[in-house]
């Protein structure tokens, strides 16, 4: 599939991307060590209300699901 083959409204079914807390925190300590990702007490007082995964980890977790279904061929 080429980029031009993608049409507005197209959808792809993928398995859910699950990020395990222990792996997320370990990733964050190594690659994105900010309290929003590593400190539960700090994260409780943010608009998110708790720890969140680093954006790069979130993206790669979803990207892996696209690769599993071979969306781009």
CHARMM-style PDB file with segment names, atoms N, HN, CA, C and O in Angstrom:
ATOM      1  N   UNK     1       0.840  -1.168   0.000  1.00  0.00      PROA
ATOM      2  CA  UNK     1       0.000   0.000   0.000  1.00  0.00      PROA
ATOM      3  C   UNK     1       0.886   1.231   0.000  1.00  0.00      PROA
ATOM      4  O   UNK     1       1.909   1.277   0.683  1.00  0.00      PROA
ATOM      5  N   UNK     2       0.487   2.212  -0.762  1.00  0.00      PROA
ATOM      6  HN  UNK     2      -0.344   2.174  -1.317  1.00  0.00      PROA
ATOM      7  CA  UNK     2       1.186   3.482  -0.811  1.00  0.00      PROA
ATOM      8  C   UNK     2       0.362   4.535  -0.088  1.00  0.00      PROA
ATOM      9  O   UNK     2      -0.838   4.356   0.124  1.00  0.00      PROA
ATOM     10  N   UNK     3       1.005   5.633   0.291  1.00  0.00      PROA
ATOM     11  HN  UNK     3       1.980   5.778   0.119  1.00  0.00      PROA
ATOM     12  CA  UNK     3       0.306   6.691   0.998  1.00  0.00      PROA
ATOM     13  C   UNK     3      -0.920   7.160   0.227  1.00  0.00      PROA
ATOM     14  O   UNK     3      -1.963   7.431   0.823  1.00  0.00      PROA
ATOM     15  N   UNK     4      -0.802   7.259  -1.097  1.00  0.00      PROA
ATOM     16  HN  UNK     4       0.045   7.039  -1.581  1.00  0.00      PROA
ATOM     17  CA  UNK     4      -1.921   7.720  -1.924  1.00  0.00      PROA
ATOM     18  C   UNK     4      -3.099   6.748  -1.907  1.00  0.00      PROA
ATOM     19  O   UNK     4      -4.212   7.128  -2.272  1.00  0.00      PROA
ATOM     20  N   UNK     5      -2.877   5.513  -1.493  1.00  0.00      PROA
ATOM     21  HN  UNK     5      -1.973   5.204  -1.197  1.00  0.00      PROA
ATOM     22  CA  UNK     5      -3.956   4.524  -1.413  1.00  0.00      PROA
ATOM     23  C   UNK     5      -4.841   4.722  -0.186  1.00  0.00      PROA
ATOM     24  O   UNK     5      -5.934   4.162  -0.110  1.00  0.00      PROA
ATOM     25  N   UNK     6      -4.380   5.503   0.757  1.00  0.00      PROA
ATOM     26  HN  UNK     6      -3.492   5.959   0.695  1.00  0.00      PROA
ATOM     27  CA  UNK     6      -5.164   5.746   1.969  1.00  0.00      PROA
ATOM     28  C   UNK     6      -6.249   6.767   1.650  1.00  0.00      PROA
ATOM     29  O   UNK     6      -5.970   7.839   1.114  1.00  0.00      PROA
ATOM     30  N   UNK     7      -7.471   6.428   1.981  1.00  0.00      PROA
ATOM     31  HN  UNK     7      -7.699   5.557   2.416  1.00  0.00      PROA
ATOM     32  CA  UNK     7      -8.622   7.286   1.696  1.00  0.00      PROA
ATOM     33  C   UNK     7      -9.284   7.722   2.994  1.00  0.00      PROA
ATOM     34  O   UNK     7      -9.240   7.005   3.994  1.00  0.00      PROA
ATOM     35  N   UNK     8      -9.886   8.878   2.975  1.00  0.00      PROA
ATOM     36  HN  UNK     8      -9.923   9.461   2.163  1.00  0.00      PROA
ATOM     37  CA  UNK     8     -10.618   9.395   4.116  1.00  0.00      PROA
ATOM     38  C   UNK     8     -11.683   8.391   4.540  1.00  0.00      PROA
ATOM     39  O   UNK     8     -12.456   7.915   3.709  1.00  0.00      PROA
ATOM     40  N   UNK     9     -11.724   8.078   5.799  1.00  0.00      PROA
ATOM     41  HN  UNK     9     -11.096   8.465   6.474  1.00  0.00      PROA
ATOM     42  CA  UNK     9     -12.709   7.141   6.323  1.00  0.00      PROA
ATOM     43  C   UNK     9     -12.257   5.696   6.377  1.00  0.00      PROA
ATOM     44  O   UNK     9     -12.962   4.848   6.924  1.00  0.00      PROA
ATOM     45  N   UNK    10     -11.083   5.400   5.815  1.00  0.00      PROA
ATOM     46  HN  UNK    10     -10.511   6.089   5.371  1.00  0.00      PROA
ATOM     47  CA  UNK    10     -10.570   4.031   5.893  1.00  0.00      PROA
ATOM     48  C   UNK    10     -10.326   3.668   7.348  1.00  0.00      PROA
ATOM     49  O   UNK    10     -10.021   4.529   8.174  1.00  0.00      PROA
ATOM     50  N   UNK    11     -10.461   2.395   7.648  1.00  0.00      PROA
ATOM     51  HN  UNK    11     -10.708   1.696   6.978  1.00  0.00      PROA
ATOM     52  CA  UNK    11     -10.221   1.919   9.010  1.00  0.00      PROA
ATOM     53  C   UNK    11      -9.434   0.618   8.945  1.00  0.00      PROA
ATOM     54  O   UNK    11      -9.451  -0.097   7.942  1.00  0.00      PROA
ATOM     55  N   UNK    12      -8.760   0.339  10.020  1.00  0.00      PROA
ATOM     56  HN  UNK    12      -8.746   0.920  10.834  1.00  0.00      PROA
ATOM     57  CA  UNK    12      -8.028  -0.917  10.136  1.00  0.00      PROA
ATOM     58  C   UNK    12      -8.286  -1.453  11.538  1.00  0.00      PROA
ATOM     59  O   UNK    12      -8.235  -0.708  12.516  1.00  0.00      PROA
ATOM     60  N   UNK    13      -8.558  -2.732  11.628  1.00  0.00      PROA
ATOM     61  HN  UNK    13      -8.599  -3.338  10.833  1.00  0.00      PROA
ATOM     62  CA  UNK    13      -8.764  -3.367  12.922  1.00  0.00      PROA
ATOM     63  C   UNK    13      -7.452  -3.949  13.414  1.00  0.00      PROA
ATOM     64  O   UNK    13      -6.803  -4.736  12.725  1.00  0.00      PROA
ATOM     65  N   UNK    14      -7.078  -3.550  14.609  1.00  0.00      PROA
ATOM     66  HN  UNK    14      -7.605  -2.910  15.169  1.00  0.00      PROA
ATOM     67  CA  UNK    14      -5.866  -4.075  15.230  1.00  0.00      PROA
ATOM     68  C   UNK    14      -6.211  -4.578  16.628  1.00  0.00      PROA
ATOM     69  O   UNK    14      -7.243  -4.229  17.201  1.00  0.00      PROA
ATOM     70  N   UNK    15      -5.340  -5.386  17.142  1.00  0.00      PROA
ATOM     71  HN  UNK    15      -4.502  -5.670  16.676  1.00  0.00      PROA
ATOM     72  CA  UNK    15      -5.474  -5.807  18.534  1.00  0.00      PROA
ATOM     73  C   UNK    15      -5.185  -4.597  19.425  1.00  0.00      PROA
ATOM     74  O   UNK    15      -4.456  -3.692  19.017  1.00  0.00      PROA
ATOM     75  N   UNK    16      -5.739  -4.571  20.619  1.00  0.00      PROA
ATOM     76  HN  UNK    16      -6.331  -5.306  20.951  1.00  0.00      PROA
ATOM     77  CA  UNK    16      -5.436  -3.456  21.527  1.00  0.00      PROA
ATOM     78  C   UNK    16      -3.948  -3.421  21.875  1.00  0.00      PROA
ATOM     79  O   UNK    16      -3.291  -4.458  21.966  1.00  0.00      PROA
ATOM     80  N   UNK    17      -3.444  -2.230  22.065  1.00  0.00      PROA
ATOM     81  HN  UNK    17      -3.977  -1.388  21.992  1.00  0.00      PROA
ATOM     82  CA  UNK    17      -2.060  -2.055  22.500  1.00  0.00      PROA
ATOM     83  C   UNK    17      -2.069  -1.904  24.018  1.00  0.00      PROA
ATOM     84  O   UNK    17      -2.602  -0.925  24.541  1.00  0.00      PROA
ATOM     85  N   UNK    18      -1.498  -2.843  24.710  1.00  0.00      PROA
ATOM     86  HN  UNK    18      -1.065  -3.638  24.286  1.00  0.00      PROA
ATOM     87  CA  UNK    18      -1.447  -2.831  26.164  1.00  0.00      PROA
ATOM     88  C   UNK    18      -0.044  -2.459  26.621  1.00  0.00      PROA
ATOM     89  O   UNK    18       0.937  -3.086  26.222  1.00  0.00      PROA
ATOM     90  N   UNK    19       0.040  -1.443  27.452  1.00  0.00      PROA
ATOM     91  HN  UNK    19      -0.757  -0.934  27.776  1.00  0.00      PROA
ATOM     92  CA  UNK    19       1.327  -1.040  28.011  1.00  0.00      PROA
ATOM     93  C   UNK    19       1.299  -1.389  29.492  1.00  0.00      PROA
ATOM     94  O   UNK    19       0.514  -0.826  30.255  1.00  0.00      PROA
ATOM     95  N   UNK    20       2.147  -2.309  29.888  1.00  0.00      PROA
ATOM     96  HN  UNK    20       2.784  -2.767  29.267  1.00  0.00      PROA
ATOM     97  CA  UNK    20       2.205  -2.734  31.285  1.00  0.00      PROA
ATOM     98  C   UNK    20       2.936  -1.682  32.114  1.00  0.00      PROA
ATOM     99  O   UNK    20       3.957  -1.136  31.695  1.00  0.00      PROA
ATOM    100  N   UNK    21       2.400  -1.415  33.281  1.00  0.00      PROA
ATOM    101  HN  UNK    21       1.571  -1.859  33.622  1.00  0.00      PROA
ATOM    102  CA  UNK    21       2.923  -0.347  34.138  1.00  0.00      PROA
ATOM    103  C   UNK    21       4.415  -0.513  34.421  1.00  0.00      PROA
ATOM    104  O   UNK    21       5.175   0.449  34.312  1.00  0.00      PROA
ATOM    105  N   UNK    22       4.836  -1.716  34.780  1.00  0.00      PROA
ATOM    106  HN  UNK    22       4.218  -2.497  34.868  1.00  0.00      PROA
ATOM    107  CA  UNK    22       6.243  -1.921  35.128  1.00  0.00      PROA
ATOM    108  C   UNK    22       7.158  -1.631  33.943  1.00  0.00      PROA
ATOM    109  O   UNK    22       8.218  -1.026  34.107  1.00  0.00      PROA
ATOM    110  N   UNK    23       6.750  -2.060  32.754  1.00  0.00      PROA
ATOM    111  HN  UNK    23       5.889  -2.551  32.622  1.00  0.00      PROA
ATOM    112  CA  UNK    23       7.552  -1.800  31.557  1.00  0.00      PROA
ATOM    113  C   UNK    23       7.546  -0.312  31.222  1.00  0.00      PROA
ATOM    114  O   UNK    23       8.562   0.239  30.798  1.00  0.00      PROA
ATOM    115  N   UNK    24       6.392   0.338  31.415  1.00  0.00      PROA
ATOM    116  HN  UNK    24       5.567  -0.110  31.760  1.00  0.00      PROA
ATOM    117  CA  UNK    24       6.277   1.759  31.131  1.00  0.00      PROA
ATOM    118  C   UNK    24       7.208   2.564  32.025  1.00  0.00      PROA
ATOM    119  O   UNK    24       7.935   3.435  31.548  1.00  0.00      PROA
ATOM    120  N   UNK    25       7.184   2.272  33.322  1.00  0.00      PROA
ATOM    121  HN  UNK    25       6.593   1.564  33.710  1.00  0.00      PROA
ATOM    122  CA  UNK    25       8.024   3.017  34.257  1.00  0.00      PROA
ATOM    123  C   UNK    25       9.504   2.763  33.968  1.00  0.00      PROA
ATOM    124  O   UNK    25      10.310   3.693  34.016  1.00  0.00      PROA
ATOM    125  N   UNK    26       9.867   1.526  33.670  1.00  0.00      PROA
ATOM    126  HN  UNK    26       9.212   0.771  33.631  1.00  0.00      PROA
ATOM    127  CA  UNK    26      11.257   1.219  33.338  1.00  0.00      PROA
ATOM    128  C   UNK    26      11.695   1.972  32.083  1.00  0.00      PROA
ATOM    129  O   UNK    26      12.795   2.522  32.037  1.00  0.00      PROA
ATOM    130  N   UNK    27      10.833   1.996  31.067  1.00  0.00      PROA
ATOM    131  HN  UNK    27       9.939   1.550  31.104  1.00  0.00      PROA
ATOM    132  CA  UNK    27      11.118   2.740  29.841  1.00  0.00      PROA
ATOM    133  C   UNK    27      11.298   4.222  30.167  1.00  0.00      PROA
ATOM    134  O   UNK    27      12.244   4.860  29.704  1.00  0.00      PROA
ATOM    135  N   UNK    28      10.384   4.757  30.964  1.00  0.00      PROA
ATOM    136  HN  UNK    28       9.615   4.239  31.340  1.00  0.00      PROA
ATOM    137  CA  UNK    28      10.434   6.180  31.294  1.00  0.00      PROA
ATOM    138  C   UNK    28      11.713   6.531  32.056  1.00  0.00      PROA
ATOM    139  O   UNK    28      12.345   7.545  31.764  1.00  0.00      PROA
ATOM    140  N   UNK    29      12.095   5.708  33.023  1.00  0.00      PROA
ATOM    141  HN  UNK    29      11.581   4.884  33.260  1.00  0.00      PROA
ATOM    142  CA  UNK    29      13.340   5.992  33.762  1.00  0.00      PROA
ATOM    143  C   UNK    29      14.535   6.068  32.819  1.00  0.00      PROA
ATOM    144  O   UNK    29      15.446   6.870  33.024  1.00  0.00      PROA
ATOM    145  N   UNK    30      14.527   5.242  31.802  1.00  0.00      PROA
ATOM    146  HN  UNK    30      13.787   4.590  31.635  1.00  0.00      PROA
ATOM    147  CA  UNK    30      15.675   5.215  30.896  1.00  0.00      PROA
ATOM    148  C   UNK    30      15.617   6.285  29.809  1.00  0.00      PROA
ATOM    149  O   UNK    30      16.644   6.872  29.467  1.00  0.00      PROA
ATOM    150  N   UNK    31      14.419   6.548  29.257  1.00  0.00      PROA
ATOM    151  HN  UNK    31      13.585   6.071  29.534  1.00  0.00      PROA
ATOM    152  CA  UNK    31      14.349   7.392  28.060  1.00  0.00      PROA
ATOM    153  C   UNK    31      13.579   8.701  28.216  1.00  0.00      PROA
ATOM    154  O   UNK    31      13.761   9.610  27.406  1.00  0.00      PROA
ATOM    155  N   UNK    32      12.721   8.823  29.236  1.00  0.00      PROA
ATOM    156  HN  UNK    32      12.574   8.084  29.894  1.00  0.00      PROA
ATOM    157  CA  UNK    32      11.893  10.033  29.379  1.00  0.00      PROA
ATOM    158  C   UNK    32      11.598  10.252  30.860  1.00  0.00      PROA
ATOM    159  O   UNK    32      10.444  10.236  31.288  1.00  0.00      PROA
ATOM    160  N   UNK    33      12.651  10.454  31.623  1.00  0.00      PROA
ATOM    161  HN  UNK    33      13.588  10.467  31.275  1.00  0.00      PROA
ATOM    162  CA  UNK    33      12.563  10.461  33.077  1.00  0.00      PROA
ATOM    163  C   UNK    33      12.002  11.783  33.606  1.00  0.00      PROA
ATOM    164  O   UNK    33      12.742  12.645  34.079  1.00  0.00      PROA
ATOM    165  N   UNK    34      10.682  11.918  33.515  1.00  0.00      PROA
ATOM    166  HN  UNK    34      10.081  11.218  33.131  1.00  0.00      PROA
ATOM    167  CA  UNK    34      10.004  13.058  34.127  1.00  0.00      PROA
ATOM    168  C   UNK    34       8.953  12.508  35.094  1.00  0.00      PROA
ATOM    169  O   UNK    34       8.463  11.395  34.905  1.00  0.00      PROA
ATOM    170  N   UNK    35       8.607  13.275  36.121  1.00  0.00      PROA
ATOM    171  HN  UNK    35       9.005  14.180  36.275  1.00  0.00      PROA
ATOM    172  CA  UNK    35       7.696  12.763  37.153  1.00  0.00      PROA
ATOM    173  C   UNK    35       6.334  12.305  36.633  1.00  0.00      PROA
ATOM    174  O   UNK    35       5.723  11.414  37.224  1.00  0.00      PROA
ATOM    175  N   UNK    36       5.858  12.880  35.568  1.00  0.00      PROA
ATOM    176  HN  UNK    36       6.354  13.603  35.088  1.00  0.00      PROA
ATOM    177  CA  UNK    36       4.562  12.478  35.018  1.00  0.00      PROA
ATOM    178  C   UNK    36       4.551  11.007  34.608  1.00  0.00      PROA
ATOM    179  O   UNK    36       3.496  10.375  34.566  1.00  0.00      PROA
ATOM    180  N   UNK    37       5.721  10.474  34.310  1.00  0.00      PROA
ATOM    181  HN  UNK    37       6.579  10.988  34.345  1.00  0.00      PROA
ATOM    182  CA  UNK    37       5.840   9.076  33.891  1.00  0.00      PROA
ATOM    183  C   UNK    37       6.362   8.151  34.992  1.00  0.00      PROA
ATOM    184  O   UNK    37       6.214   6.933  34.898  1.00  0.00      PROA
ATOM    185  N   UNK    38       6.972   8.722  36.035  1.00  0.00      PROA
ATOM    186  HN  UNK    38       7.093   9.711  36.112  1.00  0.00      PROA
ATOM    187  CA  UNK    38       7.682   7.873  37.003  1.00  0.00      PROA
ATOM    188  C   UNK    38       7.275   8.059  38.463  1.00  0.00      PROA
ATOM    189  O   UNK    38       7.565   7.193  39.288  1.00  0.00      PROA
ATOM    190  N   UNK    39       6.617   9.155  38.802  1.00  0.00      PROA
ATOM    191  HN  UNK    39       6.382   9.859  38.132  1.00  0.00      PROA
ATOM    192  CA  UNK    39       6.299   9.464  40.202  1.00  0.00      PROA
ATOM    193  C   UNK    39       4.782   9.492  40.392  1.00  0.00      PROA
ATOM    194  O   UNK    39       4.118  10.445  39.984  1.00  0.00      PROA
ATOM    195  N   UNK    40       4.240   8.444  41.013  1.00  0.00      PROA
ATOM    196  HN  UNK    40       4.780   7.670  41.344  1.00  0.00      PROA
ATOM    197  CA  UNK    40       2.783   8.330  41.163  1.00  0.00      PROA
ATOM    198  C   UNK    40       2.179   9.478  41.971  1.00  0.00      PROA
ATOM    199  O   UNK    40       1.104   9.970  41.627  1.00  0.00      PROA
ATOM    200  N   UNK    41       2.840   9.906  43.023  1.00  0.00      PROA
ATOM    201  HN  UNK    41       3.713   9.506  43.303  1.00  0.00      PROA
ATOM    202  CA  UNK    41       2.308  10.995  43.842  1.00  0.00      PROA
ATOM    203  C   UNK    41       2.242  12.293  43.037  1.00  0.00      PROA
ATOM    204  O   UNK    41       1.245  13.014  43.091  1.00  0.00      PROA
ATOM    205  N   UNK    42       3.294  12.580  42.301  1.00  0.00      PROA
ATOM    206  HN  UNK    42       4.103  11.994  42.258  1.00  0.00      PROA
ATOM    207  CA  UNK    42       3.306  13.771  41.456  1.00  0.00      PROA
ATOM    208  C   UNK    42       2.195  13.677  40.395  1.00  0.00      PROA
ATOM    209  O   UNK    42       1.442  14.627  40.184  1.00  0.00      PROA
ATOM    210  N   UNK    43       2.112  12.535  39.747  1.00  0.00      PROA
ATOM    211  HN  UNK    43       2.724  11.763  39.918  1.00  0.00      PROA
ATOM    212  CA  UNK    43       1.168  12.355  38.641  1.00  0.00      PROA
ATOM    213  C   UNK    43      -0.284  12.473  39.093  1.00  0.00      PROA
ATOM    214  O   UNK    43      -1.140  12.869  38.301  1.00  0.00      PROA
ATOM    215  N   UNK    44      -0.581  12.136  40.352  1.00  0.00      PROA
ATOM    216  HN  UNK    44       0.114  11.815  40.995  1.00  0.00      PROA
ATOM    217  CA  UNK    44      -1.958  12.253  40.866  1.00  0.00      PROA
ATOM    218  C   UNK    44      -2.461  13.686  40.817  1.00  0.00      PROA
ATOM    219  O   UNK    44      -3.665  13.921  40.711  1.00  0.00      PROA
ATOM    220  N   UNK    45      -1.550  14.641  40.895  1.00  0.00      PROA
ATOM    221  HN  UNK    45      -0.572  14.450  40.981  1.00  0.00      PROA
ATOM    222  CA  UNK    45      -1.922  16.056  40.934  1.00  0.00      PROA
ATOM    223  C   UNK    45      -1.858  16.737  39.572  1.00  0.00      PROA
ATOM    224  O   UNK    45      -1.842  17.965  39.489  1.00  0.00      PROA
ATOM    225  N   UNK    46      -1.823  15.959  38.527  1.00  0.00      PROA
ATOM    226  HN  UNK    46      -1.837  14.961  38.594  1.00  0.00      PROA
ATOM    227  CA  UNK    46      -1.823  16.512  37.165  1.00  0.00      PROA
ATOM    228  C   UNK    46      -3.225  16.360  36.578  1.00  0.00      PROA
ATOM    229  O   UNK    46      -4.056  15.652  37.146  1.00  0.00      PROA
ATOM    230  N   UNK    47      -3.493  17.002  35.473  1.00  0.00      PROA
ATOM    231  HN  UNK    47      -2.819  17.577  35.011  1.00  0.00      PROA
ATOM    232  CA  UNK    47      -4.802  16.826  34.827  1.00  0.00      PROA
ATOM    233  C   UNK    47      -5.097  15.371  34.444  1.00  0.00      PROA
ATOM    234  O   UNK    47      -6.258  15.014  34.245  1.00  0.00      PROA
ATOM    235  N   UNK    48      -4.068  14.534  34.340  1.00  0.00      PROA
ATOM    236  HN  UNK    48      -3.125  14.824  34.502  1.00  0.00      PROA
ATOM    237  CA  UNK    48      -4.260  13.127  33.972  1.00  0.00      PROA
ATOM    238  C   UNK    48      -4.689  12.285  35.172  1.00  0.00      PROA
ATOM    239  O   UNK    48      -5.311  11.237  34.998  1.00  0.00      PROA
ATOM    240  N   UNK    49      -4.369  12.725  36.372  1.00  0.00      PROA
ATOM    241  HN  UNK    49      -3.863  13.576  36.514  1.00  0.00      PROA
ATOM    242  CA  UNK    49      -4.763  12.018  37.578  1.00  0.00      PROA
ATOM    243  C   UNK    49      -3.946  10.787  37.912  1.00  0.00      PROA
ATOM    244  O   UNK    49      -4.271  10.060  38.850  1.00  0.00      PROA
ATOM    245  N   UNK    50      -2.901  10.548  37.161  1.00  0.00      PROA
ATOM    246  HN  UNK    50      -2.636  11.139  36.399  1.00  0.00      PROA
ATOM    247  CA  UNK    50      -2.047   9.393  37.407  1.00  0.00      PROA
ATOM    248  C   UNK    50      -0.941   9.321  36.374  1.00  0.00      PROA
ATOM    249  O   UNK    50      -0.832  10.164  35.484  1.00  0.00      PROA
ATOM    250  N   UNK    51      -0.127   8.293  36.517  1.00  0.00      PROA
ATOM    251  HN  UNK    51      -0.216   7.608  37.240  1.00  0.00      PROA
ATOM    252  CA  UNK    51       0.983   8.100  35.571  1.00  0.00      PROA
ATOM    253  C   UNK    51       0.457   7.938  34.147  1.00  0.00      PROA
ATOM    254  O   UNK    51      -0.603   7.352  33.927  1.00  0.00      PROA
ATOM    255  N   UNK    52       1.197   8.455  33.206  1.00  0.00      PROA
ATOM    256  HN  UNK    52       2.058   8.932  33.384  1.00  0.00      PROA
ATOM    257  CA  UNK    52       0.902   8.219  31.794  1.00  0.00      PROA
ATOM    258  C   UNK    52       2.170   7.731  31.107  1.00  0.00      PROA
ATOM    259  O   UNK    52       3.283   8.022  31.543  1.00  0.00      PROA
ATOM    260  N   UNK    53       1.981   6.995  30.039  1.00  0.00      PROA
ATOM    261  HN  UNK    53       1.077   6.758  29.684  1.00  0.00      PROA
ATOM    262  CA  UNK    53       3.116   6.470  29.270  1.00  0.00      PROA
ATOM    263  C   UNK    53       3.758   7.586  28.454  1.00  0.00      PROA
ATOM    264  O   UNK    53       3.067   8.495  27.992  1.00  0.00      PROA
ATOM    265  N   UNK    54       5.069   7.522  28.275  1.00  0.00      PROA
ATOM    266  HN  UNK    54       5.630   6.784  28.650  1.00  0.00      PROA
ATOM    267  CA  UNK    54       5.723   8.476  27.386  1.00  0.00      PROA
ATOM    268  C   UNK    54       5.135   8.370  25.971  1.00  0.00      PROA
ATOM    269  O   UNK    54       4.781   7.283  25.514  1.00  0.00      PROA
ATOM    270  N   UNK    55       5.040   9.492  25.303  1.00  0.00      PROA
ATOM    271  HN  UNK    55       5.328  10.375  25.674  1.00  0.00      PROA
ATOM    272  CA  UNK    55       4.445   9.524  23.971  1.00  0.00      PROA
ATOM    273  C   UNK    55       5.113   8.587  22.985  1.00  0.00      PROA
ATOM    274  O   UNK    55       4.431   7.914  22.212  1.00  0.00      PROA
ATOM    275  N   UNK    56       6.428   8.533  22.997  1.00  0.00      PROA
ATOM    276  HN  UNK    56       6.983   9.080  23.625  1.00  0.00      PROA
ATOM    277  CA  UNK    56       7.147   7.662  22.066  1.00  0.00      PROA
ATOM    278  C   UNK    56       6.786   6.198  22.319  1.00  0.00      PROA
ATOM    279  O   UNK    56       6.602   5.427  21.377  1.00  0.00      PROA
ATOM    280  N   UNK    57       6.687   5.822  23.586  1.00  0.00      PROA
ATOM    281  HN  UNK    57       6.836   6.448  24.351  1.00  0.00      PROA
ATOM    282  CA  UNK    57       6.322   4.443  23.904  1.00  0.00      PROA
ATOM    283  C   UNK    57       4.897   4.144  23.453  1.00  0.00      PROA
ATOM    284  O   UNK    57       4.619   3.070  22.919  1.00  0.00      PROA
ATOM    285  N   UNK    58       4.001   5.096  23.671  1.00  0.00      PROA
ATOM    286  HN  UNK    58       4.227   5.968  24.106  1.00  0.00      PROA
ATOM    287  CA  UNK    58       2.606   4.920  23.237  1.00  0.00      PROA
ATOM    288  C   UNK    58       2.532   4.741  21.724  1.00  0.00      PROA
ATOM    289  O   UNK    58       1.872   3.830  21.224  1.00  0.00      PROA
ATOM    290  N   UNK    59       3.219   5.625  21.006  1.00  0.00      PROA
ATOM    291  HN  UNK    59       3.755   6.365  21.412  1.00  0.00      PROA
ATOM    292  CA  UNK    59       3.207   5.534  19.545  1.00  0.00      PROA
ATOM    293  C   UNK    59       3.751   4.198  19.063  1.00  0.00      PROA
ATOM    294  O   UNK    59       3.151   3.552  18.204  1.00  0.00      PROA
ATOM    295  N   UNK    60       4.879   3.787  19.611  1.00  0.00      PROA
ATOM    296  HN  UNK    60       5.367   4.312  20.309  1.00  0.00      PROA
ATOM    297  CA  UNK    60       5.497   2.539  19.150  1.00  0.00      PROA
ATOM    298  C   UNK    60       4.644   1.323  19.497  1.00  0.00      PROA
ATOM    299  O   UNK    60       4.639   0.342  18.754  1.00  0.00      PROA
ATOM    300  N   UNK    61       3.925   1.375  20.613  1.00  0.00      PROA
ATOM    301  HN  UNK    61       3.929   2.173  21.217  1.00  0.00      PROA
ATOM    302  CA  UNK    61       3.042   0.270  20.990  1.00  0.00      PROA
ATOM    303  C   UNK    61       1.907   0.120  19.985  1.00  0.00      PROA
ATOM    304  O   UNK    61       1.539  -0.996  19.618  1.00  0.00      PROA
ATOM    305  N   UNK    62       1.354   1.246  19.541  1.00  0.00      PROA
ATOM    306  HN  UNK    62       1.653   2.152  19.839  1.00  0.00      PROA
ATOM    307  CA  UNK    62       0.288   1.213  18.532  1.00  0.00      PROA
ATOM    308  C   UNK    62       0.869   0.847  17.166  1.00  0.00      PROA
ATOM    309  O   UNK    62       0.272   0.064  16.427  1.00  0.00      PROA
ATOM    310  N   UNK    63       2.015   1.403  16.835  1.00  0.00      PROA
ATOM    311  HN  UNK    63       2.499   2.039  17.436  1.00  0.00      PROA
ATOM    312  CA  UNK    63       2.656   1.108  15.549  1.00  0.00      PROA
ATOM    313  C   UNK    63       2.906  -0.394  15.392  1.00  0.00      PROA
ATOM    314  O   UNK    63       2.722  -0.945  14.307  1.00  0.00      PROA
ATOM    315  N   UNK    64       3.320  -1.047  16.462  1.00  0.00      PROA
ATOM    316  HN  UNK    64       3.469  -0.600  17.344  1.00  0.00      PROA
ATOM    317  CA  UNK    64       3.567  -2.489  16.421  1.00  0.00      PROA
ATOM    318  C   UNK    64       2.312  -3.252  16.015  1.00  0.00      PROA
ATOM    319  O   UNK    64       2.395  -4.276  15.337  1.00  0.00      PROA
ATOM    320  N   UNK    65       1.146  -2.752  16.432  1.00  0.00      PROA
ATOM    321  HN  UNK    65       1.079  -1.920  16.983  1.00  0.00      PROA
ATOM    322  CA  UNK    65      -0.124  -3.414  16.072  1.00  0.00      PROA
ATOM    323  C   UNK    65      -0.422  -3.253  14.585  1.00  0.00      PROA
ATOM    324  O   UNK    65      -0.962  -4.164  13.957  1.00  0.00      PROA
ATOM    325  N   UNK    66      -0.077  -2.110  14.027  1.00  0.00      PROA
ATOM    326  HN  UNK    66       0.362  -1.370  14.538  1.00  0.00      PROA
ATOM    327  CA  UNK    66      -0.228  -1.919  12.573  1.00  0.00      PROA
ATOM    328  C   UNK    66       0.681  -2.875  11.807  1.00  0.00      PROA
ATOM    329  O   UNK    66       0.290  -3.422  10.776  1.00  0.00      PROA
ATOM    330  N   UNK    67       1.894  -3.072  12.315  1.00  0.00      PROA
ATOM    331  HN  UNK    67       2.212  -2.628  13.152  1.00  0.00      PROA
ATOM    332  CA  UNK    67       2.827  -3.979  11.651  1.00  0.00      PROA
ATOM    333  C   UNK    67       2.318  -5.413  11.709  1.00  0.00      PROA
ATOM    334  O   UNK    67       2.521  -6.174  10.763  1.00  0.00      PROA
ATOM    335  N   UNK    68       1.665  -5.794  12.794  1.00  0.00      PROA
ATOM    336  HN  UNK    68       1.500  -5.176  13.563  1.00  0.00      PROA
ATOM    337  CA  UNK    68       1.123  -7.147  12.932  1.00  0.00      PROA
ATOM    338  C   UNK    68       0.083  -7.462  11.854  1.00  0.00      PROA
ATOM    339  O   UNK    68       0.020  -8.589  11.365  1.00  0.00      PROA
ATOM    340  N   UNK    69      -0.726  -6.476  11.486  1.00  0.00      PROA
ATOM    341  HN  UNK    69      -0.674  -5.560  11.883  1.00  0.00      PROA
ATOM    342  CA  UNK    69      -1.757  -6.726  10.458  1.00  0.00      PROA
ATOM    343  C   UNK    69      -1.248  -6.390   9.059  1.00  0.00      PROA
ATOM    344  O   UNK    69      -1.998  -6.495   8.088  1.00  0.00      PROA
ATOM    345  N   UNK    70       0.019  -5.986   8.945  1.00  0.00      PROA
ATOM    346  HN  UNK    70       0.628  -5.901   9.733  1.00  0.00      PROA
ATOM    347  CA  UNK    70       0.650  -5.682   7.652  1.00  0.00      PROA
ATOM    348  C   UNK    70      -0.154  -4.660   6.860  1.00  0.00      PROA
ATOM    349  O   UNK    70      -0.356  -4.817   5.656  1.00  0.00      PROA
ATOM    350  N   UNK    71      -0.612  -3.612   7.540  1.00  0.00      PROA
ATOM    351  HN  UNK    71      -0.448  -3.484   8.519  1.00  0.00      PROA
ATOM    352  CA  UNK    71      -1.450  -2.576   6.916  1.00  0.00      PROA
ATOM    353  C   UNK    71      -0.794  -1.946   5.706  1.00  0.00      PROA
ATOM    354  O   UNK    71      -1.461  -1.679   4.707  1.00  0.00      PROA
ATOM    355  N   UNK    72       0.498  -1.707   5.782  1.00  0.00      PROA
ATOM    356  HN  UNK    72       1.040  -1.925   6.594  1.00  0.00      PROA
ATOM    357  CA  UNK    72       1.185  -1.029   4.686  1.00  0.00      PROA
ATOM    358  C   UNK    72       1.831  -1.982   3.683  1.00  0.00      PROA
ATOM    359  O   UNK    72       2.402  -1.538   2.687  1.00  0.00      PROA
ATOM    360  N   UNK    73       1.745  -3.270   3.936  1.00  0.00      PROA
ATOM    361  HN  UNK    73       1.281  -3.630   4.745  1.00  0.00      PROA
ATOM    362  CA  UNK    73       2.222  -4.255   2.974  1.00  0.00      PROA
ATOM    363  C   UNK    73       3.684  -4.384   2.850  1.00  0.00      PROA
ATOM    364  OT1 UNK    73       4.168  -5.193   2.059  1.00  0.00      PROA
TER     365      UNK     73
END
